[in-house]
Amino acid sequence: MTSTRYLVAAIAAAAFFVSPARAVLIDFDVASDYNTDFNEVLGGVDSLSHSSATGVGGQAGRLNVLVGTTSDTTGVYTPSSFDLSSGNTFTLSIFFLIPNPIGGSAEITAAQIGFVETTSTGFLGSGSFSYVSARVRSSATGSTYYMQGQSAQNGSATNYNTTSAFTLTAGNWYQLTSEFTRNGSSVNYSARVDDRGVNGNGTASLVQSISGTMAALDMSADSTAFAALRANGHVSQNKVTALDNFSVVPEPTAGLLAFAGLGLLVARRRRTR
């Protein structure tokens, strides 16, 4: 058995004993990927629907974003929850397609990812809801966008680290990736946007990145948080066309890494015998 195989086995064993969460990748190739596994929280007309149109990498299947009416939807992934209180780092990712041409005069959310409290609460609405997230917003005019972190505590939202405007290329896929880690009663986060080209499978080219700490009294203590995505349309905008390839990856804690490292040490010793 090679050292690599010992390391993989050690990590798998550590994940089994330390973290019950499993990585999730939803490619939206079939309608049930969204219609069955996500609960929609609406802030107006439903803005997301499954389509067999070409998605990332030329594969059929994606989520189309409605254009032509005021619409706003958070899709909450329901089959499993994630323990933000554990101190693990959770990495979320979503691809979003910029339309060609870009048009409209409204400022909208092109893509937003993060964690919400329940399957019936999203990144919008009123009442006692909390969440942590990162998002890409469009500027009111032209092809410029900006990034920011956003958290909510008991229905009151706060924005963080809002960037200056940057330009996105019409017809290209972009990837929004964000990490979240508990830090006491707060949550540390980082986020980046990468250009992935016309087909979505090009080499990642960094466009913009942010990082900081969010006030998150509820979410930092949440052992059953749910991963979610969001995009919204508007009667006068055409700033985002589609979403695809939603993923959630729980990273190992320091304890898990130490346990996996022990397996690597054993592997190295056996290899040198």
C-alpha positions, 0 to 999 in steps of 0.5 A, a space after each residue: 500500500 502506498 503512502 498516498 493510500 494510507 493518507 486517504 484512508 487516514 483522512 477518511 477515518 478521521 472524517 468519520 469520527 470527527 465530522 459527520 458532514 459530507 461534501 455536496 455537489 449539485 450539478 443541476 443536470 436533472 430537474 430533481 437536483 433542484 426541485 426535490 433537494 431545495 426548498 424555495 423561499 420567495 421574496 416575490 415571483 420565483 426567480 429560479 427554475 431548472 432548464 435543460 439549457 447548456 450549463 458549465 462544461 457544456 453539460 445539459 442542465 442549469 438553473 435559469 434566472 427569471 428576467 422581466 419581473 421583480 423576482 427573488 428566490 433563495 434555494 435552501 438545500 434540505 437533505 443535510 445540515 452543517 454544524 457551524 458551531 464545530 469550528 470546521 471551515 465550510 467552503 461553498 461555491 456557485 457558478 453564475 452566467 453573465 448574459 450577452 448583452 448585459 442590460 437594465 438599470 436595476 441593482 440586483 443580486 447576481 449570486 449569493 451563497 451561505 448558511 441559513 437557520 432553517 429550510 424555510 428562511 432565506 437571504 431575504 424577508 422579514 421577521 426573526 431570521 439569521 444567516 451568513 453569506 457572500 454575494 455578487 451584486 450588479 451596479 445600476 448601469 453598465 457591466 459593473 458588479 461588486 462583492 460584499 459579505 452579508 450577515 443577518 441577526 434576528 432580521 437585521 442585515 449588515 454588509 461587510 467589505 463592499 468592494 469597488 465596482 469591477 467589470 464582468 464579461 458578457 457571456 462568461 461563466 464566473 465562480 463565486 467561492 466563499 469560506 466560513 469558520 466560527 470565531 467565538 460568537 462571530 464568523 470569519 469569512 473569505 470570498 472570491 470571484 473567478 472568471 471561468 470563461 465561456 464554457 465555465 471550465 476554463 482556468 480560474 482567473 481571479 477577478 476580486 476577493 474579500 475577507 473579514 469577520 461577521 457578527 453572527 451570534 446565532 449562526 456561530 452557535 448553529 449545529 444544524 445550519 443549511 446551505 443556500 443559494 440566491 439570485 434575483 431578477 428585476 423587471 428592468 434588468 438583465 444582469 445574470 442568466 443562470 446558476 450552476 454547480 453548487 457545492 458545499 465542502 466541510 474542511 477538517 478541523 485541526 484535530 482531524 488534520 492531526 489525526 490524518 497526519 498520524 496516518 501519514 506518519 505511519 505511511 512514511 515509516 512503512 514506506 522506508 522499511 
